[in-house]
Amino acid sequence: MNRIKYLLGWVLAKLFPKKVDEVYNNFTIPNNCDNNLNIHIVERLIRFYLASKMKKQECKISGELEAVHKSFWSKSETYFYNTKDRTEEVHIPAYKDIVQGLSSLLVDKNIQTVCEFGPGDGNWLNYLSQQWEVVKEFIGIEISQSQVERNNRKYQHLTFIKSDLIEWTETNATDHTLYHTCGGVLEYLSETSVKRLIKTLKNQAKGSIIFFIEPLYGNYDINKDTASEIIGHEHSYTHNYVHLLEIEGIEVISHEERAAMGHRMLIVLAYNDG
């Protein structure tokens, strides 16, 4: 079946080159669909073909899939506006108990800064700042320049920086910091990039906490699947964060799965004792 879909997508891509450009520009989450991704069959097949091609060529063209996801999120203001209630409606109900339970750990590990990768509209980082008053500084690393400007105007007690999260971490990682993602950020990075990020945290962020909340797609099982896979309607990556942290020598304190946003979410808490 997948081979047939691939061939049909290939034919349609040849017939409709303008549609191919349109798909590339909105590859991650198309503008012309609802939350269930009810995409026209032509676009769906072209999208499947492009994702399959990028997966096949991943070793030859490293980062192509990652690049199209990055392009989408760099101009994602409409998406953030359409999901502006997500913190209140999804994240707080799903993770409130974990956030509150971390307060004593932050004190115990002398955490001075919280850094969220991919804060989007900044609402979740603001919520964390209200819950974790012991922390001095809250920073959000966001790839969308316009969103960063909007967040800095709205939340002047927080700091939002426009940057690639890996490049920023390699230059600015500090000790005694909590590094965090919520709802799916690292899923848009390749396995190579995630390994690079974790290695940087291991080497440059001593005494720091790593707190990732990322989706698991399909039947991916972190108890037996170790290699990252491209799965799901967004053709993003499912990574085994527990495995990737452990092989780098970072202690995984706990991990669990919870249902949120219609997905299985993997919640990983780790500590880098250096």
Long-range contacts (C-beta under 8 A, 24 or more apart in sequence): 2-52, 5-45, 5-48, 5-49, 6-48, 6-49, 6-52, 8-45, 8-49, 9-45, 9-46, 9-47, 9-48, 9-49, 9-50, 9-52, 10-49, 12-42, 12-45, 12-46, 12-49, 13-46, 13-49, 13-50, 16-42, 16-46, 19-43, 19-46, 20-46, 20-50, 23-47, 23-50, 24-50, 24-68, 24-71, 25-71, 25-72, 26-72, 27-68, 27-69, 27-71, 27-72, 27-235, 28-68, 28-69, 28-72, 28-73, 28-188, 28-234, 28-236, 29-72, 29-79, 29-234, 31-78, 37-233, 47-235, 51-230, 51-235, 54-235, 55-230, 58-190, 62-190, 62-192, 63-190, 63-192, 63-193, 65-190, 65-230, 65-235, 66-188, 66-189, 66-190, 66-193, 69-188, 69-189, 69-236, 70-143, 70-164, 70-188, 73-118, 73-143, 73-144, 73-188, 74-143, 74-144, 74-145, 75-144, 75-146, 76-120, 76-144, 76-147, 77-144, 77-146, 77-147, 77-150, 80-120, 80-121, 80-144, 80-147, 81-121, 83-120, 83-121, 84-121, 84-123, 86-123, 86-183, 86-261, 87-121, 87-123, 87-124, 87-127, 88-123, 90-183, 90-260, 90-261, 91-124, 91-127, 91-182, 91-183, 91-260, 92-127, 94-258, 94-260, 94-265, 95-182, 95-213, 95-258, 95-260, 95-267, 98-267, 99-127, 99-128, 99-131, 99-132, 100-131, 102-132, 102-209, 102-211, 102-269, 103-131, 103-132, 103-134, 105-209, 106-132, 106-134, 106-135, 106-178, 106-209, 107-134, 109-176, 109-207, 109-208, 109-209, 109-271, 110-176, 110-207, 111-135, 111-176, 111-177, 111-178, 111-208, 111-209, 112-136, 112-137, 112-174, 112-176, 112-177, 113-137, 113-138, 113-139, 113-174, 113-176, 113-177, 113-178, 114-138, 114-139, 114-177, 114-178, 114-180, 115-139, 115-140, 115-141, 115-177, 115-178, 115-179, 115-180, 116-140, 116-141, 116-180, 116-181, 116-182, 117-141, 117-165, 117-179, 117-180, 117-181, 117-185, 117-186, 118-142, 118-143, 118-165, 118-181, 118-185, 119-151, 119-160, 120-147, 121-147, 121-150, 121-151, 122-151, 122-154, 122-155, 122-158, 122-160, 124-182, 124-183, 125-155, 125-158, 126-155, 126-158, 128-180, 129-157, 129-158, 135-178, 141-165, 141-168, 141-169, 165-197, 166-193, 166-196, 166-197, 166-200, 169-197, 169-200, 169-201, 169-204, 170-200, 170-204, 173-200, 173-201, 173-204, 173-205, 174-204, 174-205, 174-208, 175-205, 175-206, 175-207, 175-208, 176-206, 176-207, 176-208, 177-205, 177-208, 177-209, 178-208, 178-209, 178-210, 178-211, 179-205, 179-208, 179-209, 179-210, 179-211, 180-210, 180-211, 180-212, 180-213, 181-211, 181-212, 181-213, 181-214, 182-213, 183-213, 183-215, 183-260, 183-261, 183-265, 184-214, 184-215, 184-236, 185-214, 186-212, 186-214, 186-237, 186-239, 186-241, 187-214, 187-215, 187-234, 187-236, 187-237, 187-238, 187-239, 188-236, 188-237, 189-237, 190-228, 190-237, 191-227, 191-228, 191-237, 191-239, 191-244, 194-228, 194-237, 194-239, 194-241, 194-244, 195-244, 195-248, 198-244, 198-245, 198-248, 198-250, 199-248, 201-250, 201-272, 202-248, 202-249, 202-250, 202-272, 205-272, 206-272, 206-273, 206-274, 207-272, 207-273, 207-274, 208-271, 208-272, 209-269, 209-270, 209-271, 209-272, 210-245, 210-250, 210-268, 210-269, 210-270, 210-271, 210-272, 211-268, 211-269, 211-270, 212-241, 212-266, 212-267, 212-268, 213-265, 213-266, 213-267, 213-268, 214-239, 214-241, 214-265, 214-266, 214-268, 215-261, 215-263, 215-264, 215-265, 215-266, 216-257, 216-263, 216-264, 216-265, 216-266, 217-263, 217-264, 222-255, 222-266, 241-266, 241-268, 242-266, 242-268, 245-270
